[in-house]
């Protein structure tokens, strides 16, 4: 008889010498403070931060949504560890003034906590 075992999802760890953001639900690392682009974004559940890159997140299928800044193609992102939806990834911006967001990530403040070296 063959038994199937599910392998544990790989989890990236950010260097402890840097200020980081983690999932508030399971404490998985999400982003290094150096990847933060802006703190002035709005998510579906309140304030959100825009990051250049993130770790330990999965990405759902892209869909078109009308956001505060116009029509975008976005894909929901979720924590790979606990599966909580955290925000979204900008796949495509339809307005030229919004192109800088393409490939960037929104994480809502309600789903992250500051770790390592914050005073």
C-alpha positions in Angstrom: 0.0 0.0 0.0 1.3 3.5 -0.9 0.6 6.3 1.5 0.7 9.9 0.3 2.1 12.5 2.6 1.8 16.2 2.1 5.1 18.0 2.2 5.3 21.1 4.3 5.2 24.4 2.4 8.6 26.0 2.2 8.8 29.2 4.3 11.3 31.9 3.6 12.9 33.6 6.6 14.0 37.2 6.2 17.3 38.3 7.9 16.8 39.1 11.6 19.0 42.1 11.3 16.3 43.9 9.3 12.9 45.3 10.3 10.3 43.0 8.8 6.5 42.7 8.5 4.9 39.3 9.4 1.5 37.7 9.2 -0.5 38.7 12.3 -2.2 35.4 12.3 0.7 33.0 12.1 3.9 35.2 12.3 5.2 34.0 8.9 7.6 36.6 7.4 6.0 38.7 4.6 8.2 41.6 3.7 11.4 43.4 4.5 11.0 47.1 5.5 13.4 48.0 2.6 10.8 46.7 0.1 8.2 49.2 1.4 7.1 51.7 -1.3 4.2 53.5 0.3 2.1 53.6 3.4 -0.8 55.5 1.8 -2.9 52.8 0.2 -6.4 51.7 0.9 -7.3 48.0 1.1 -10.8 46.4 1.3 -10.5 46.4 5.1 -8.7 49.7 5.7 -5.2 51.0 5.4 -2.6 49.1 3.4 1.0 49.3 2.4 2.5 48.9 -1.1 5.6 46.6 -1.3 8.0 46.0 -4.1 8.3 42.3 -3.2 7.0 39.9 -0.6 7.7 36.3 0.6 5.6 33.4 1.8 2.6 34.4 -0.2 0.5 32.5 -2.7 -1.3 34.3 -5.6 -4.8 33.6 -6.8 -6.1 34.2 -10.4 -6.1 37.7 -11.8 -9.4 39.5 -12.2 -10.4 43.0 -13.2 -11.5 45.3 -10.4 -12.4 49.0 -10.2 -10.4 50.4 -7.3 -10.1 53.9 -6.0 -7.6 54.7 -8.6 -9.4 53.1 -11.6 -9.5 49.8 -13.3 -6.8 47.3 -12.5 -6.2 43.6 -13.0 -5.3 42.2 -9.6 -4.8 38.8 -8.0 -5.5 38.2 -4.3 -2.5 37.1 -2.3 -2.7 34.9 0.8 -0.3 33.7 3.5 1.2 30.4 2.4 1.4 29.2 6.0 -2.2 30.0 7.3 -4.0 30.7 4.0 -5.4 34.1 5.2 -6.0 36.6 2.4 -3.6 39.5 3.0 -4.2 41.8 0.0 -3.5 41.7 -3.7 -0.9 41.9 -6.4 -1.3 44.4 -9.2 -1.0 42.5 -12.4 -2.0 45.2 -14.9 -2.9 48.9 -14.6 -5.2 50.2 -17.4 -4.3 53.9 -16.8 -0.8 55.1 -17.7 -0.5 57.1 -14.4 -1.0 53.8 -12.5 1.6 51.7 -14.3 4.1 52.0 -11.5 2.0 49.6 -9.5 2.3 46.6 -11.9 4.0 43.7 -10.2 3.8 45.3 -6.8 1.9 44.0 -3.7 -0.7 45.5 -1.3 -0.8 44.1 2.2 -3.5 45.3 4.5 -2.4 46.5 8.0 -5.2 44.4 9.6 -3.2 41.3 8.5 0.4 42.2 9.4 2.6 43.0 12.4 6.0 44.6 12.7 8.9 42.3 13.7 12.6 42.6 14.4 14.1 45.9 15.6 11.2 48.3 15.7 11.4 50.8 18.5 
